[in-house]
Amino acid sequence: MTAMDLGAALLRRLDPEDAHVLAIRGLTFAPLPAAPPDPPILHTRLAGLDLPNPVGLAAGLDKNGEALRGLSRLGFGFLECGSVTPKPQPGNPRPRLFRLSEDRAIINRMGFNNAGLEAFARRLAARPKGATVGANLGANKDTEDKAADYVEGLGRLAGLAEYFTVNISSPNTPGLRALQGRAALDDLLGRIDAARPDGPARAPVFLKIAPDLTAAEIAMIVEAALAHRIDALIVSNTTLERPATLRSPQAGEAGGLSGAPARPFAEKALRAAAEAAAGRLPLIAVGGIDSGAEAYARIRLGASAVQIYSALIYEGPGLVGRIKRDLAGRLRADGFSTVSEAVGAAR
């Protein structure tokens, strides 16, 4: 066990949100060594981005872009920070983060707690060179025009991130998931497309969806994303489902469920998205990915890259390197020379 993994084990003894705050502080100030270079077989091209590997950090861990220097040294191929809203907001009352240790899962109802766009922009401007950083955009709870909040975030952070994610799938902001309906989605994505520049300054924009959608709803979202020039789909956010297999006494808490029990819902949504996209739209898989085997399975189902978060809490930051080593080995064993060759191989 590495020192970082030991630190993660100690943090699991604390209140979940207190542990999260300490983890961010540690990643901000600890003099971590750089991760070793990735083998060429892991090089990934995603929506025009050149990534050293396809293993990314999902949004939610570093909401305010505070720990990008430390996170960039853990070996991720790309980092997504946020969600960030135009105005600072405290989020929902505590307790709002629950560790379901028996199930290797998390329930959160944080409510987009963050320091707002201005603080976020200052930190992105000072981020480490060489890291591929995405900004996950959200809407303020009390805003009357949620689409305007996303457009504002995109404009304020232009030039400060390599890509942007439009997060319309958090279950913890009232009315947010309603933006996944076709009329609201067309309005939102149309306004985002109109606000983006054409040419070299046009950064990729991804759309993050919920795992609780039907196949028909996902197919509709894919077509809307293509119509409005969205560059990739992130599949998927936390789920409102509560599997009967959950053992933790906190399983009934309100909020979004992530971690191992979310895997079947995220996988089902990925299958539907891959079927609907048919290679026309890159997919990024999230939800219950905790090993190289699982990352490889999602790639074979159609994902060009994966993101992790909850598994880091239980496996420690050394998980990033373990996933990459296992993934490279599985690619070689199956005769692939690149990640892209394996994308959709199981379909």
TARATA-V790714 format. One record per pair of residues at least 4 apart in sequence whose ideal C-beta (glycine too) atoms are under 7 Angstrom apart, sorted by the first residue. I is the first residue (numbers start at 1). J is the second residue. Records with the same first field share a line. If there is no record, write none. Layout:
I->J  J
This chain:
1->5  6
2->6  318
3->7
4->8  316  317  318
5->9  316  317  318
6->10
7->11  26
8->12  316  317
9->316
11->19  22  23
12->19  313
14->18  19
15->19
16->20  97  98  99
17->21  94  97
18->22
19->23
20->24  97
21->25
22->26
23->27
24->28  62  66  67
25->29
26->30
27->67  70  71
28->66  67  70
30->70
32->70  73
33->73
34->73
35->73  74  75  321
38->42  52  53  324
39->328
41->328  331  332  337  338
42->52  53  54  324  327  328  339
43->52  338
44->51  53  54  77  304  305  339
45->49  50  340
46->51  232  282  304  305
47->163  204  231  232  282
48->204
49->132  162  163  204
51->77  78  132  305
52->77
53->77  324
54->77  304  305  306  339
55->76  77  295  306  308  320  323  324
56->76  77  78  79  80  305  306  307
57->61  71  76  79  80  307  308  309
58->80  286  307  308  309
59->80  81  82  83  136  165  167
60->309
61->309
62->66  67  68  71  81
63->81  82  83  113  114
64->114  115  119  120  123
65->81  120  123  124  127
66->123
67->71
68->72  79  81  127  128  131  133
69->128
71->76  79
72->79  128  131
74->317  320
75->320  321  324
76->320
78->132  134
79->131  132  133  134
80->134  136  165  307
81->133  135  136
82->135  136  137  138
83->112  114  136  137  138  167  170
84->114  117  120  135  136  137  138  153
85->89  112  114  116  138  139  140  149
86->116  117  140  149  152  153
87->116  140
88->114  115  116
89->112  113  114  140  141
90->113
91->96  110  111  112  113
92->96  109  110  111  172
96->108  109  110  111
97->108  110
98->106  107  250  253
99->106
100->105  106  107  246  248  250  251
101->248
102->247  248
103->246  247  248  259  260  261
104->259  260  314
105->257  258  259  260  261  310
106->258  259  310  313
107->250  253  255  256  257
108->255  256
109->172  254  255
110->172
111->141  172  173
112->138  141  170  173
115->119  120
116->120
117->121  153  156
118->122
119->123
120->124
121->125  156  157  160
122->126
123->127
124->133  135  157  160  161
125->160
127->131  133
132->162
133->161  162
134->161  162  163  164  165
135->157  161  164
136->165  167
137->150  153  154  164  165  166  167
138->167  170  173
139->143  146  149  150  173  176
140->149
141->173  174
143->149
146->176  179
147->151  187  188  191
148->152
149->153
150->154  166  188  192
151->155  191  192  195
152->156
153->157
154->158  164  192  195
155->195
157->161
161->203
162->203
163->203  204  205  206
164->203  205
165->206  208  234
166->192  205  207  208
167->208
168->176  177  179  180
169->177  180  208  209  210  236  237
170->176  237  256
171->177  238  240  255  256
172->255  256
177->210
178->184
179->184  185  188
180->185  209  210  213  221
181->185
182->186  220  224
183->187
184->188
185->189  221  224
186->190  224
187->191
188->192
189->193  224  225  228  230
190->194  228
191->195
192->196  205
193->228  229
196->202  205
197->201  202
198->202
204->231  232
205->230  231
206->230  231  232  233  234  284
207->225  230  233  234
208->234  237
209->213  218  221  233  235  236  237
210->236  237
211->236  237  239  262  265  266  269  287
212->239  240  241  265
213->217  218  269
215->219  272
216->220
217->221
218->222  269  272  273  276
219->223  276
220->224
221->225
222->226  233  273  276  277  281
223->227
224->228
225->230  233  281
226->280  281
232->281  282  283  284
233->273  281  283
234->284  286
235->266  269  270  273  283  284  285  286
236->266  269  286  287
237->256
238->256  257  258  262
239->256  257  262  265
240->256
241->257  265
242->246  251  257
243->261
245->261
246->251  261
257->261  262
258->262  287  309  310
259->288  310  311
260->288  290
262->266  287  288
263->267  287  288
264->268
265->269  287
266->270  285  286  287  288
267->271
268->272
269->273
270->274  283  285  298  301  302  303
271->275  301
272->276
273->277  283
274->283  301  302  344  347
277->281  283
279->344
282->304
283->302  303  304
284->303  304  305  306  307
285->289  298  303  306
286->306  307
288->294
289->294  295  298  306  308  311
290->294  311  315
291->295  323  326
292->296  322  323  325  326  327  330
293->297  326
294->298
295->299  306  323  327
296->300  327  330
297->301
298->303  306
299->303  339  342  343
300->342  345  346
301->346  347
302->343  344  347
303->343
304->343
308->312
311->315  319
312->316  317  319
315->319
318->322
319->323
320->324
321->325
322->326
323->327
324->328
325->329
326->330
327->331
328->332
329->333
330->334
331->336  339  342
336->341  342
337->341
339->343
